[in-house]
Amino acid sequence: MTTATMNYATKGDTTTAMFTMETSMLMVVYTDPANRYVYAVDDKEVVRKLSINRDIEHARRQYKHARSLVGKQVRFGVTAGWSSDTWFNEIVEA
């Protein structure tokens, strides 16, 4: 997957985010029963997750924002060095 590096500062250990170059349609956003992760599934059936425990406030904001993007073309941001096919820390409208 092709990524672009952005100089983007966020709270916690997510000091640099990389955004997927390819856009995909966000199909569904949900949390697991234990409230450990926020899951985002795109139209390519890629399931990405965001840890709620790392930064609860950030996860709440991203969950709310992601819910508003369901059905839209998006790009996923991920902490540098983390797999963009497994994790995300930000979702932006494409």
Buried (B, 14 or more C-beta within 10 A) or exposed (E): EEBEEEEBEBEEEBEBBBBBEBBBBBBEBEBEEEEEBBBBBBEEEBEBBBBBEBBEEBBEEBBEBBBEBBEEEBBBBBBEEBEBBEBBBBBBEB
